[in-house]
Amino acid sequence: MKESPSPAPELTRRQTLVLAAACGIGVANVYFPQAVSPLVADDLGASQGTAAAVVTAAQLGYTAGLFLLVPLADRVPARRLVVLLGVLCGLGLFTASAAPGVGLLIAASAVIGALAVVPQVVIPAAAGMVAPERRGAVTGTLLSGLIGGILLARTFGGTLGEWAGWRVPYAVAGTLMLALAAVLAATLPRTGPSNALEAPGYRSLLAAPLRLFRAEPELRRSCLYQAAVFAGFSAAWTCLALLVTGTTYGLGAYAVGVIALVGAASMFATPLAGRLVDRRGADRVNLVCLLGVVAAAAVLAVGAVGGPVGLAALVVGILLLDVAMQSGQVANQTRVLALRPDARARLNTAYMTCSFLGGSAGSWVGVRLYVGVGWTAVCGLVAALAGVALVRHAVAVRRRADVSASRSAQHRTPLARDRV
């Protein structure tokens, strides 16, 4: 009989920080090409639209990686899978840096994006290496690293690309991924896959996220919360660039970058949110975050007036929105990853897919509202989406209260009969 793997050793603080760095470095490979695509167009003689396809390919590759690679984390030991992804991603980045034409660069970007799903493998794996009372704090720390990677990726790519050309950021990123793989191989504990039973086939693994979505009400609830909030977040950020660079403010693209750096505060908010989830529960943190999104929408609406007051409102509102969205994600993922210890990677695949679908839909709807009605309508969309999540939250809290009351009544009934 095949023995079950021994319980995973508890993650140390040092190992947690290494995994947070892995999340940041991994996800940065999807975002830094956004800053160098104009340089690609100039150097390779391609149109801006063709060069932008490099960015789109990386994003589509990331989505494919969520479906095709992340579920494998429930069957392959985390250490082995993460190191393999890091090595292959590093080689893909070196291939991109040497691409003679834009066609090969687009193909390499799609592969890089698929292999850059390191954070979505690391987060479920780490959840299985810590005690339940530490799970929220560790998830918050890992998301802090991921946010840092997203925020710094564009600055890294743009600054290095302007100084040394677009190929150098790819080569440096490739070196970082190979170094990261070596560090992870030396740092992470050896563990078995999270599923100690006989493995389902690969096709079954790919279909499992949909089955889990149907079977787990708490997964569906968490997906609704994040899809709604991330849709509003994406709508706000997509249209913010149009507002700031348009006639209302007349600022350059640099101003959008400066406002984006304000979101760095969420790096410090997510570990705090994780500790609050551990102490108070995910539902309470979700409630505060959803109310925070509504408040952020109200503040952002003031940005329509323009001038210094409007600009200050945009900065404050986008900071509040970013902190609320990221902190809510900590609560949602902590809840989701506690549902099925043997299927954490597949649960995370279902959750992140819903999040990305919500974000894509939010961007599409937001731009059309902005063009047709204006910035205030976009802020109304952000508040309305949070309102949908709040209604669902109220239903969940009420249902839980009814169940508790019913159980209490069942316990009291025999006593009442005894008195009669």
DAKA-V288296 format. One record per pair of residues at least 4 apart in sequence whose C-alpha atoms are under 8 Angstrom apart, sorted by the first residue. I is the first residue (numbers start at 1). GAP is how many residues later the second one is. D is the distance in Angstrom with one decimal. If there is no record, write none. Layout:
I & GAP & D
I & GAP & D
This chain:
4 & 192 & 5.2
4 & 193 & 7.4
5 & 186 & 7.4
5 & 187 & 5.4
5 & 188 & 7.8
5 & 191 & 6.4
6 & 185 & 7.6
6 & 186 & 7.5
7 & 184 & 7.8
8 & 120 & 7.1
8 & 121 & 5.4
8 & 181 & 7.8
8 & 182 & 7.9
8 & 183 & 5.7
8 & 184 & 7.7
9 & 120 & 6.1
9 & 121 & 7.9
9 & 180 & 7.0
9 & 182 & 7.9
10 & 119 & 5.2
10 & 120 & 5.2
10 & 121 & 7.4
11 & 4 & 6.0
11 & 5 & 6.3
11 & 115 & 7.5
11 & 118 & 5.8
11 & 119 & 6.0
12 & 4 & 6.2
13 & 4 & 6.3
14 & 4 & 6.3
15 & 4 & 6.2
15 & 172 & 6.6
15 & 173 & 6.7
16 & 4 & 6.2
16 & 110 & 8.0
16 & 122 & 7.1
16 & 125 & 7.6
16 & 126 & 7.4
17 & 4 & 6.2
17 & 124 & 7.7
17 & 125 & 7.7
18 & 4 & 6.2
18 & 166 & 7.5
18 & 169 & 8.0
19 & 4 & 6.3
19 & 103 & 6.9
19 & 123 & 6.7
19 & 165 & 8.0
20 & 4 & 6.4
20 & 121 & 6.5
20 & 122 & 4.3
20 & 123 & 7.2
20 & 124 & 7.1
20 & 125 & 4.5
20 & 126 & 6.8
21 & 4 & 6.1
21 & 121 & 7.9
21 & 124 & 5.6
21 & 125 & 7.7
22 & 4 & 5.8
22 & 96 & 7.2
22 & 97 & 7.0
22 & 123 & 7.7
22 & 158 & 6.8
23 & 4 & 6.2
23 & 95 & 6.4
23 & 96 & 4.4
23 & 99 & 7.3
23 & 119 & 6.6
23 & 120 & 7.6
23 & 122 & 5.8
23 & 123 & 4.9
23 & 126 & 7.4
24 & 4 & 6.1
24 & 95 & 7.7
24 & 121 & 4.8
24 & 122 & 4.1
24 & 123 & 6.8
24 & 124 & 5.9
24 & 125 & 3.8
24 & 126 & 6.9
25 & 4 & 7.0
25 & 121 & 7.8
25 & 124 & 5.8
25 & 151 & 7.6
25 & 152 & 7.3
26 & 60 & 7.9
26 & 90 & 5.2
26 & 91 & 6.9
26 & 92 & 5.7
26 & 93 & 6.6
26 & 123 & 7.7
26 & 151 & 7.4
27 & 4 & 7.1
27 & 89 & 6.0
27 & 90 & 7.0
27 & 91 & 7.4
27 & 92 & 6.9
27 & 119 & 6.6
27 & 122 & 6.2
27 & 123 & 6.5
28 & 4 & 5.9
28 & 121 & 5.0
28 & 122 & 5.5
28 & 124 & 7.6
28 & 125 & 5.0
29 & 4 & 7.3
29 & 83 & 7.3
29 & 84 & 7.1
29 & 87 & 6.6
29 & 124 & 7.5
29 & 144 & 7.2
30 & 25 & 7.5
30 & 28 & 5.6
30 & 29 & 6.4
30 & 32 & 7.5
30 & 82 & 7.8
30 & 83 & 5.8
30 & 86 & 7.1
31 & 4 & 7.9
31 & 24 & 7.7
31 & 119 & 6.4
31 & 122 & 5.8
31 & 123 & 6.3
32 & 4 & 7.1
32 & 121 & 4.6
32 & 122 & 4.6
32 & 123 & 7.7
32 & 124 & 6.9
32 & 125 & 4.9
32 & 126 & 7.5
33 & 4 & 6.0
33 & 21 & 7.3
33 & 22 & 5.8
33 & 121 & 7.5
33 & 124 & 6.7
34 & 18 & 7.6
34 & 21 & 5.9
34 & 120 & 6.7
35 & 119 & 5.3
35 & 120 & 7.6
35 & 122 & 5.7
35 & 123 & 4.8
36 & 4 & 6.3
36 & 121 & 6.1
36 & 122 & 5.8
36 & 125 & 6.2
36 & 130 & 5.8
37 & 4 & 6.3
37 & 11 & 7.6
37 & 14 & 5.4
37 & 15 & 5.9
37 & 17 & 7.2
37 & 18 & 7.5
38 & 4 & 6.4
38 & 10 & 6.5
38 & 13 & 6.9
38 & 14 & 8.0
39 & 4 & 6.1
39 & 122 & 7.4
39 & 123 & 7.8
39 & 126 & 7.2
39 & 127 & 5.9
40 & 4 & 5.9
40 & 5 & 7.9
40 & 6 & 7.5
40 & 11 & 6.2
40 & 62 & 7.9
40 & 126 & 6.3
41 & 4 & 5.6
41 & 5 & 4.6
41 & 6 & 5.8
41 & 7 & 5.8
41 & 9 & 7.6
41 & 10 & 5.3
42 & 4 & 6.8
44 & 56 & 8.0
44 & 57 & 6.3
44 & 58 & 6.7
46 & 4 & 6.1
46 & 5 & 6.3
46 & 56 & 7.3
47 & 4 & 6.2
48 & 4 & 6.0
49 & 4 & 6.5
50 & 4 & 7.5
50 & 52 & 7.8
51 & 4 & 7.7
51 & 51 & 7.2
52 & 4 & 6.6
53 & 4 & 5.9
53 & 53 & 6.7
54 & 4 & 6.4
54 & 48 & 8.0
54 & 51 & 6.8
54 & 52 & 4.7
54 & 55 & 6.1
54 & 56 & 7.9
55 & 4 & 6.4
55 & 54 & 7.5
56 & 4 & 6.1
57 & 4 & 5.9
57 & 49 & 6.1
57 & 50 & 7.3
57 & 52 & 5.8
57 & 53 & 4.6
57 & 56 & 7.5
58 & 4 & 6.2
58 & 48 & 8.0
58 & 51 & 4.9
58 & 52 & 4.6
58 & 53 & 7.4
58 & 54 & 6.6
58 & 55 & 4.3
58 & 56 & 7.4
59 & 4 & 6.4
59 & 51 & 7.4
59 & 54 & 6.1
60 & 4 & 6.3
60 & 50 & 6.7
60 & 53 & 7.2
60 & 54 & 7.9
61 & 4 & 6.1
61 & 48 & 7.5
61 & 49 & 4.4
61 & 50 & 6.1
61 & 51 & 7.1
61 & 52 & 4.4
61 & 53 & 4.3
61 & 54 & 8.0
62 & 4 & 6.4
62 & 48 & 7.6
62 & 50 & 8.0
62 & 51 & 4.3
62 & 52 & 4.4
62 & 53 & 7.3
62 & 54 & 6.6
62 & 55 & 6.4
63 & 4 & 6.8
63 & 50 & 8.0
63 & 51 & 7.0
63 & 290 & 7.6
64 & 4 & 6.0
64 & 5 & 8.0
64 & 50 & 5.9
65 & 4 & 5.1
65 & 5 & 6.5
65 & 48 & 7.3
65 & 49 & 4.1
65 & 50 & 6.5
65 & 51 & 7.8
65 & 52 & 6.2
66 & 4 & 5.2
66 & 5 & 7.6
66 & 48 & 7.5
66 & 51 & 6.7
66 & 54 & 7.6
66 & 283 & 5.9
66 & 286 & 7.8
66 & 287 & 7.4
67 & 4 & 7.0
67 & 139 & 6.6
67 & 282 & 6.7
68 & 4 & 7.8
68 & 138 & 6.7
69 & 4 & 7.7
69 & 45 & 7.8
69 & 48 & 7.9
70 & 47 & 7.1
70 & 50 & 6.6
70 & 51 & 5.8
70 & 275 & 6.1
70 & 276 & 7.2
70 & 279 & 6.6
71 & 4 & 7.8
71 & 134 & 6.1
71 & 135 & 6.6
71 & 274 & 5.2
71 & 275 & 4.9
71 & 278 & 6.8
72 & 4 & 5.9
72 & 130 & 7.9
72 & 133 & 7.3
72 & 273 & 7.5
73 & 4 & 6.7
73 & 5 & 6.0
73 & 8 & 7.0
73 & 48 & 6.2
73 & 52 & 7.6
73 & 120 & 6.9
73 & 121 & 7.8
73 & 272 & 5.7
74 & 119 & 5.7
74 & 120 & 5.4
74 & 121 & 5.9
74 & 268 & 6.8
74 & 269 & 6.0
74 & 270 & 7.0
74 & 271 & 5.8
74 & 272 & 7.2
75 & 118 & 5.1
75 & 119 & 6.9
75 & 120 & 6.4
75 & 124 & 6.5
76 & 4 & 7.1
76 & 5 & 6.3
76 & 116 & 7.4
76 & 117 & 5.2
77 & 4 & 6.3
77 & 113 & 7.7
77 & 114 & 5.9
77 & 115 & 4.9
77 & 116 & 4.4
77 & 117 & 7.6
78 & 4 & 6.0
78 & 43 & 7.3
78 & 44 & 7.4
78 & 47 & 6.2
78 & 113 & 7.1
78 & 114 & 7.6
78 & 115 & 6.7
79 & 4 & 6.1
79 & 105 & 7.2
79 & 106 & 6.7
79 & 109 & 6.2
79 & 110 & 7.2
79 & 111 & 6.6
79 & 112 & 7.3
80 & 4 & 6.1
80 & 105 & 7.8
81 & 4 & 6.1
82 & 4 & 6.1
82 & 36 & 6.2
82 & 39 & 7.1
82 & 40 & 7.4
82 & 99 & 7.5
82 & 102 & 7.8
83 & 4 & 6.2
83 & 98 & 4.8
83 & 99 & 7.4
83 & 101 & 6.5
83 & 102 & 6.3
84 & 4 & 6.2
84 & 97 & 7.5
85 & 4 & 5.9
85 & 30 & 5.6
85 & 31 & 7.4
85 & 33 & 6.9
86 & 4 & 6.1
86 & 29 & 7.5
86 & 30 & 7.8
86 & 32 & 7.5
86 & 91 & 5.5
86 & 92 & 6.2
86 & 94 & 7.0
86 & 95 & 5.1
87 & 4 & 6.4
87 & 90 & 6.7
87 & 91 & 5.4
87 & 94 & 6.1
88 & 4 & 6.2
88 & 27 & 7.1
89 & 4 & 6.2
89 & 22 & 7.8
89 & 23 & 5.5
89 & 26 & 5.4
89 & 27 & 6.6
89 & 85 & 7.2
89 & 88 & 6.8
90 & 4 & 6.4
90 & 83 & 7.2
90 & 84 & 4.1
90 & 85 & 6.5
90 & 86 & 7.5
90 & 87 & 5.0
90 & 88 & 5.4
91 & 4 & 6.2
91 & 83 & 6.5
92 & 4 & 6.2
92 & 16 & 6.1
92 & 17 & 7.9
92 & 19 & 6.9
92 & 20 & 5.7
92 & 82 & 7.5
93 & 4 & 6.2
93 & 15 & 7.5
93 & 16 & 7.9
93 & 19 & 6.7
93 & 77 & 5.4
93 & 78 & 6.4
93 & 80 & 6.8
93 & 81 & 4.9
94 & 4 & 6.5
94 & 76 & 6.5
94 & 77 & 5.4
94 & 80 & 5.6
95 & 4 & 6.3
95 & 13 & 6.9
96 & 8 & 7.4
96 & 9 & 5.3
96 & 12 & 5.6
96 & 13 & 7.0
96 & 71 & 7.7
96 & 74 & 6.7
97 & 69 & 7.9
97 & 70 & 4.6
97 & 71 & 6.9
97 & 72 & 8.0
97 & 73 & 5.2
97 & 74 & 5.7
98 & 69 & 7.1
99 & 5 & 5.9
99 & 6 & 5.6
100 & 4 & 7.3
100 & 5 & 8.0
101 & 4 & 6.5
102 & 4 & 6.1
103 & 4 & 6.4
104 & 4 & 6.0
105 & 4 & 6.0
106 & 4 & 6.4
107 & 4 & 6.6
108 & 4 & 6.1
109 & 4 & 6.0
110 & 4 & 6.4
111 & 4 & 6.3
112 & 4 & 6.0
113 & 4 & 7.3
117 & 4 & 6.7
118 & 4 & 6.0
119 & 4 & 6.0
119 & 27 & 7.2
120 & 4 & 7.0
120 & 225 & 7.6
120 & 228 & 7.1
120 & 229 & 7.8
121 & 4 & 6.3
121 & 224 & 6.6
122 & 4 & 6.0
123 & 4 & 6.3
123 & 16 & 6.6
123 & 19 & 6.9
124 & 4 & 6.7
124 & 213 & 6.6
124 & 220 & 5.4
124 & 221 & 5.6
124 & 224 & 7.0
125 & 4 & 6.7
125 & 69 & 7.9
125 & 219 & 7.6
125 & 220 & 7.6
126 & 4 & 6.7
126 & 12 & 7.6
126 & 13 & 7.8
127 & 8 & 5.8
127 & 11 & 7.6
127 & 12 & 7.2
127 & 210 & 6.9
128 & 66 & 7.5
128 & 213 & 7.0
130 & 4 & 6.2
130 & 5 & 6.1
130 & 8 & 7.9
131 & 4 & 6.3
132 & 4 & 7.9
132 & 206 & 8.0
133 & 145 & 5.5
133 & 146 & 7.9
134 & 4 & 6.2
134 & 141 & 7.7
134 & 144 & 6.6
135 & 4 & 6.1
135 & 139 & 7.7
135 & 143 & 7.1
135 & 199 & 6.7
136 & 4 & 6.1
136 & 137 & 7.7
136 & 138 & 4.1
136 & 139 & 5.9
136 & 140 & 7.8
136 & 141 & 5.7
136 & 142 & 5.4
136 & 194 & 6.8
136 & 195 & 7.2
136 & 198 & 5.6
137 & 4 & 6.3
137 & 134 & 5.6
137 & 135 & 7.3
137 & 136 & 7.5
137 & 137 & 4.0
137 & 138 & 4.7
137 & 140 & 7.7
137 & 141 & 7.0
138 & 4 & 6.3
138 & 133 & 7.4
138 & 136 & 7.0
139 & 4 & 6.2
139 & 132 & 7.6
139 & 135 & 6.5
139 & 191 & 6.3
139 & 194 & 7.8
139 & 195 & 7.0
140 & 4 & 6.1
140 & 130 & 4.7
140 & 131 & 4.2
140 & 132 & 7.3
140 & 133 & 6.6
140 & 134 & 4.8
140 & 135 & 7.9
140 & 187 & 7.8
140 & 190 & 5.7
141 & 4 & 6.6
141 & 129 & 6.7
141 & 130 & 5.0
141 & 133 & 7.7
142 & 4 & 6.4
143 & 4 & 6.1
143 & 124 & 7.6
143 & 127 & 6.8
143 & 183 & 7.9
143 & 187 & 7.5
144 & 4 & 6.2
144 & 122 & 7.3
144 & 123 & 4.4
144 & 124 & 6.9
144 & 126 & 5.9
144 & 127 & 6.9
145 & 4 & 6.3
145 & 122 & 7.2
146 & 4 & 6.4
147 & 4 & 6.2
147 & 117 & 7.6
147 & 119 & 7.6
147 & 120 & 6.2
148 & 4 & 6.0
148 & 116 & 6.9
148 & 119 & 6.5
149 & 4 & 5.7
150 & 4 & 7.5
151 & 4 & 7.6
151 & 109 & 7.3
151 & 110 & 6.7
151 & 112 & 7.7
151 & 113 & 7.0
152 & 4 & 6.0
153 & 4 & 6.1
154 & 4 & 5.8
155 & 4 & 5.8
156 & 4 & 6.0
156 & 13 & 7.6
157 & 4 & 5.6
157 & 9 & 7.9
157 & 12 & 5.7
158 & 4 & 6.0
159 & 4 & 6.4
160 & 4 & 5.9
160 & 5 & 7.2
160 & 6 & 7.8
160 & 8 & 7.1
160 & 9 & 6.2
161 & 4 & 4.4
161 & 5 & 4.6
161 & 6 & 7.4
161 & 7 & 6.6
161 & 8 & 6.2
162 & 4 & 7.5
164 & 4 & 6.3
165 & 4 & 7.9
166 & 4 & 7.3
167 & 4 & 6.4
168 & 4 & 6.0
169 & 4 & 5.9
170 & 4 & 6.1
171 & 4 & 6.3
172 & 4 & 6.2
173 & 4 & 6.2
174 & 4 & 6.3
175 & 4 & 6.1
176 & 4 & 5.9
177 & 4 & 6.1
178 & 4 & 6.4
179 & 4 & 6.3
180 & 4 & 6.1
181 & 4 & 6.1
182 & 4 & 6.4
183 & 4 & 5.9
184 & 4 & 5.5
192 & 4 & 7.8
194 & 147 & 6.9
194 & 148 & 5.2
194 & 149 & 7.2
194 & 150 & 7.9
195 & 4 & 7.3
195 & 146 & 7.8
195 & 147 & 4.6
195 & 148 & 7.0
196 & 146 & 7.6
200 & 4 & 5.8
200 & 5 & 6.4
201 & 4 & 6.3
202 & 4 & 6.3
203 & 4 & 6.4
204 & 4 & 6.0
205 & 4 & 7.7
205 & 141 & 7.4
207 & 4 & 6.7
208 & 4 & 6.0
208 & 138 & 6.5
209 & 4 & 6.1
209 & 137 & 5.2
209 & 138 & 6.0
209 & 140 & 6.4
209 & 141 & 4.9
210 & 4 & 6.4
210 & 140 & 6.8
211 & 4 & 6.2
212 & 4 & 5.8
212 & 7 & 7.8
212 & 134 & 7.9
212 & 135 & 6.8
212 & 138 & 7.8
213 & 4 & 7.5
213 & 6 & 6.2
213 & 7 & 6.0
213 & 134 & 7.9
213 & 137 & 6.7
214 & 6 & 7.7
216 & 4 & 6.6
217 & 4 & 6.2
218 & 4 & 6.1
218 & 117 & 7.6
218 & 118 & 7.0
219 & 4 & 6.1
219 & 116 & 7.9
219 & 117 & 5.7
219 & 128 & 7.6
219 & 132 & 7.2
220 & 4 & 6.2
221 & 4 & 6.4
221 & 171 & 7.7
222 & 4 & 6.3
222 & 110 & 5.2
222 & 111 & 7.7
222 & 113 & 7.6
222 & 114 & 7.1
222 & 129 & 7.5
223 & 4 & 5.8
223 & 109 & 7.8
223 & 128 & 5.5
223 & 131 & 5.9
223 & 132 & 6.7
224 & 4 & 6.0
224 & 130 & 7.8
224 & 165 & 6.8
225 & 4 & 6.2
225 & 107 & 7.8
225 & 161 & 7.9
225 & 164 & 5.3
226 & 4 & 5.7
226 & 99 & 7.8
226 & 102 & 7.5
226 & 103 & 6.6
226 & 106 & 7.3
226 & 128 & 7.8
226 & 129 & 5.7
226 & 132 & 7.9
227 & 4 & 5.9
227 & 127 & 5.8
227 & 128 & 4.5
227 & 129 & 7.3
227 & 130 & 7.1
227 & 131 & 4.3
227 & 132 & 6.7
228 & 4 & 6.4
228 & 130 & 6.3
228 & 157 & 5.2
228 & 158 & 6.3
228 & 160 & 7.6
228 & 161 & 6.7
229 & 4 & 6.1
229 & 61 & 7.8
229 & 64 & 7.5
229 & 96 & 6.4
229 & 153 & 7.4
229 & 156 & 6.5
229 & 157 & 5.9
229 & 160 & 8.0
230 & 4 & 5.9
230 & 95 & 6.9
230 & 125 & 6.5
230 & 126 & 7.9
230 & 128 & 6.2
230 & 129 & 5.1
230 & 132 & 7.5
231 & 4 & 6.1
231 & 124 & 8.0
231 & 127 & 4.7
231 & 128 & 4.1
231 & 129 & 7.0
231 & 130 & 6.4
231 & 131 & 3.9
231 & 132 & 6.8
231 & 151 & 7.7
231 & 154 & 7.7
232 & 4 & 6.1
232 & 127 & 7.5
232 & 130 & 5.8
232 & 149 & 6.6
232 & 150 & 4.3
232 & 151 & 7.7
232 & 153 & 6.5
232 & 154 & 7.8
233 & 4 & 6.2
233 & 88 & 7.0
233 & 89 & 7.5
233 & 92 & 7.4
233 & 126 & 7.4
233 & 129 & 7.7
233 & 149 & 7.1
234 & 4 & 5.9
234 & 125 & 5.4
234 & 126 & 7.4
234 & 128 & 5.7
234 & 129 & 5.2
235 & 4 & 6.1
235 & 124 & 7.6
235 & 127 & 4.9
235 & 128 & 4.3
235 & 129 & 7.4
235 & 130 & 7.2
235 & 131 & 4.5
235 & 132 & 7.0
235 & 143 & 6.9
235 & 147 & 7.5
236 & 4 & 5.8
236 & 127 & 7.9
236 & 130 & 7.2
236 & 142 & 6.6
236 & 143 & 7.1
236 & 146 & 7.3
237 & 4 & 6.7
238 & 4 & 7.2
238 & 125 & 6.1
238 & 128 & 7.5
238 & 129 & 7.1
239 & 4 & 6.2
239 & 127 & 6.7
239 & 128 & 6.1
239 & 131 & 6.7
239 & 136 & 7.5
239 & 139 & 7.7
240 & 4 & 6.1
240 & 16 & 7.7
241 & 4 & 6.1
241 & 12 & 7.4
241 & 15 & 6.0
242 & 4 & 5.7
243 & 4 & 7.6
243 & 5 & 6.6
243 & 6 & 7.1
243 & 132 & 7.3
244 & 4 & 6.9
244 & 5 & 5.3
244 & 6 & 6.4
244 & 7 & 5.8
244 & 8 & 7.6
244 & 11 & 7.4
244 & 12 & 7.0
245 & 4 & 6.4
245 & 5 & 5.0
245 & 6 & 4.8
245 & 7 & 5.5
245 & 8 & 6.5
246 & 4 & 5.2
246 & 5 & 7.3
248 & 56 & 7.7
248 & 57 & 8.0
248 & 58 & 5.7
249 & 57 & 6.2
249 & 58 & 7.0
251 & 4 & 6.3
252 & 4 & 7.6
253 & 4 & 6.7
254 & 4 & 6.3
255 & 4 & 6.3
256 & 4 & 6.1
257 & 4 & 6.4
258 & 4 & 7.0
259 & 4 & 7.5
259 & 56 & 6.2
260 & 4 & 7.8
262 & 53 & 7.2
262 & 57 & 6.2
263 & 4 & 7.8
263 & 55 & 7.5
263 & 56 & 5.5
263 & 59 & 6.0
263 & 60 & 7.5
264 & 4 & 7.6
265 & 4 & 6.5
265 & 54 & 7.4
265 & 58 & 7.2
266 & 4 & 6.1
266 & 53 & 7.8
266 & 56 & 6.4
266 & 57 & 4.8
266 & 60 & 6.7
266 & 61 & 7.8
267 & 4 & 7.6
268 & 4 & 7.1
269 & 4 & 6.1
269 & 54 & 6.4
269 & 58 & 6.8
270 & 4 & 6.1
270 & 53 & 7.6
270 & 56 & 6.5
270 & 57 & 5.2
270 & 60 & 6.8
271 & 4 & 6.4
272 & 4 & 6.3
273 & 4 & 6.2
273 & 12 & 7.3
273 & 54 & 5.5
273 & 55 & 8.0
273 & 57 & 6.8
273 & 58 & 7.5
274 & 4 & 6.4
274 & 53 & 7.6
274 & 56 & 6.1
274 & 57 & 7.1
275 & 4 & 6.3
276 & 4 & 5.6
276 & 5 & 7.1
276 & 9 & 7.1
277 & 4 & 4.5
277 & 5 & 4.9
277 & 7 & 7.8
277 & 8 & 6.3
277 & 53 & 7.9
277 & 54 & 6.1
277 & 57 & 7.9
278 & 4 & 7.7
280 & 4 & 6.5
280 & 5 & 7.5
281 & 4 & 6.9
281 & 50 & 8.0
282 & 4 & 6.1
282 & 49 & 4.7
282 & 50 & 6.9
282 & 52 & 7.3
282 & 53 & 6.5
283 & 4 & 6.2
283 & 48 & 7.4
284 & 4 & 6.5
285 & 4 & 6.2
285 & 42 & 7.7
285 & 43 & 6.8
285 & 46 & 6.4
286 & 4 & 6.1
286 & 42 & 5.4
286 & 45 & 6.3
286 & 46 & 7.6
287 & 4 & 6.3
287 & 103 & 7.3
287 & 106 & 7.5
288 & 4 & 6.1
289 & 4 & 6.3
289 & 35 & 4.7
289 & 36 & 6.9
289 & 38 & 6.8
289 & 39 & 5.6
290 & 4 & 6.6
290 & 34 & 7.0
290 & 38 & 7.6
290 & 96 & 5.8
290 & 97 & 7.8
290 & 99 & 7.4
290 & 100 & 6.6
291 & 4 & 6.3
291 & 95 & 7.7
291 & 99 & 8.0
292 & 4 & 6.0
292 & 28 & 6.8
292 & 29 & 7.0
292 & 32 & 5.7
293 & 4 & 6.2
293 & 27 & 7.3
293 & 28 & 5.5
293 & 31 & 6.0
293 & 32 & 7.3
293 & 89 & 7.4
293 & 90 & 6.8
293 & 93 & 6.4
294 & 4 & 6.5
294 & 88 & 7.3
294 & 89 & 4.8
294 & 92 & 6.3
294 & 93 & 7.5
295 & 4 & 6.4
296 & 4 & 6.0
296 & 20 & 8.0
296 & 21 & 4.7
296 & 22 & 6.9
296 & 24 & 5.6
296 & 25 & 5.3
297 & 4 & 6.2
297 & 20 & 6.9
297 & 24 & 7.7
297 & 82 & 5.0
297 & 83 & 6.9
297 & 85 & 6.0
297 & 86 & 5.6
298 & 4 & 7.1
298 & 19 & 7.9
298 & 81 & 7.1
298 & 85 & 7.8
299 & 4 & 7.5
299 & 14 & 5.8
299 & 15 & 7.3
299 & 17 & 7.3
299 & 18 & 5.1
300 & 4 & 7.9
300 & 13 & 5.8
300 & 14 & 5.2
300 & 16 & 7.8
300 & 17 & 4.9
300 & 18 & 7.0
300 & 79 & 6.6
301 & 12 & 7.9
301 & 74 & 7.1
301 & 75 & 5.3
301 & 78 & 5.7
302 & 7 & 7.9
302 & 8 & 5.6
302 & 11 & 6.0
302 & 12 & 7.6
303 & 6 & 7.5
303 & 7 & 3.9
303 & 8 & 6.0
303 & 9 & 7.7
303 & 10 & 5.5
303 & 11 & 5.4
304 & 6 & 6.4
304 & 71 & 6.2
304 & 72 & 6.6
305 & 4 & 7.7
305 & 5 & 5.4
306 & 4 & 4.5
306 & 5 & 6.4
307 & 4 & 6.2
308 & 4 & 6.0
309 & 4 & 6.2
310 & 4 & 6.3
311 & 4 & 6.4
312 & 4 & 6.2
313 & 4 & 5.7
314 & 4 & 5.9
315 & 4 & 6.2
316 & 4 & 6.2
317 & 4 & 6.1
318 & 4 & 6.0
319 & 4 & 6.2
320 & 4 & 6.1
321 & 4 & 6.0
322 & 4 & 6.1
323 & 4 & 5.9
324 & 4 & 5.9
325 & 4 & 6.3
326 & 4 & 6.6
327 & 4 & 6.7
328 & 4 & 6.2
329 & 4 & 6.0
330 & 4 & 6.0
331 & 4 & 6.3
332 & 4 & 6.2
333 & 4 & 5.9
333 & 15 & 7.6
333 & 18 & 8.0
334 & 4 & 6.4
335 & 4 & 6.9
336 & 8 & 7.9
336 & 11 & 6.7
336 & 12 & 7.4
336 & 15 & 7.9
337 & 4 & 7.1
337 & 7 & 5.5
337 & 10 & 6.9
337 & 11 & 7.2
338 & 6 & 7.9
339 & 5 & 7.9
340 & 4 & 6.2
340 & 7 & 7.9
343 & 4 & 6.1
344 & 4 & 6.1
345 & 4 & 6.2
346 & 4 & 6.4
347 & 4 & 6.2
348 & 4 & 5.9
349 & 4 & 6.0
350 & 4 & 6.4
351 & 4 & 6.3
352 & 4 & 6.1
353 & 4 & 6.1
354 & 4 & 6.1
355 & 4 & 6.2
356 & 4 & 6.1
357 & 4 & 6.2
358 & 4 & 6.0
359 & 4 & 6.3
360 & 4 & 6.4
361 & 4 & 6.2
362 & 4 & 5.7
363 & 4 & 6.2
364 & 4 & 6.7
365 & 4 & 6.2
366 & 4 & 6.1
366 & 12 & 5.7
366 & 15 & 7.6
367 & 4 & 6.1
368 & 4 & 5.9
369 & 4 & 5.4
369 & 5 & 6.4
369 & 6 & 7.8
369 & 8 & 6.2
369 & 9 & 6.1
370 & 4 & 4.2
370 & 5 & 5.4
370 & 7 & 6.7
370 & 8 & 6.1
373 & 4 & 6.1
374 & 4 & 6.9
375 & 4 & 6.5
376 & 4 & 6.2
377 & 4 & 6.2
378 & 4 & 6.4
379 & 4 & 6.4
380 & 4 & 6.0
381 & 4 & 6.1
382 & 4 & 6.4
383 & 4 & 6.1
384 & 4 & 6.4
385 & 4 & 6.6
386 & 4 & 6.2
387 & 4 & 6.2
388 & 4 & 6.4
389 & 4 & 6.1
390 & 4 & 6.1
391 & 4 & 6.3
392 & 4 & 6.3
393 & 4 & 6.2
394 & 4 & 6.0
395 & 4 & 6.0
396 & 4 & 6.2
397 & 4 & 6.2
398 & 4 & 6.2
399 & 4 & 6.3
400 & 4 & 6.2
401 & 4 & 6.1
402 & 4 & 6.1
403 & 4 & 6.2
404 & 4 & 6.2
405 & 4 & 6.2
406 & 4 & 6.3
407 & 4 & 6.4
408 & 4 & 6.3
409 & 4 & 6.1
410 & 4 & 7.6
411 & 4 & 7.7
412 & 4 & 6.4
413 & 4 & 6.3
414 & 4 & 6.2
415 & 4 & 6.4
416 & 4 & 6.5
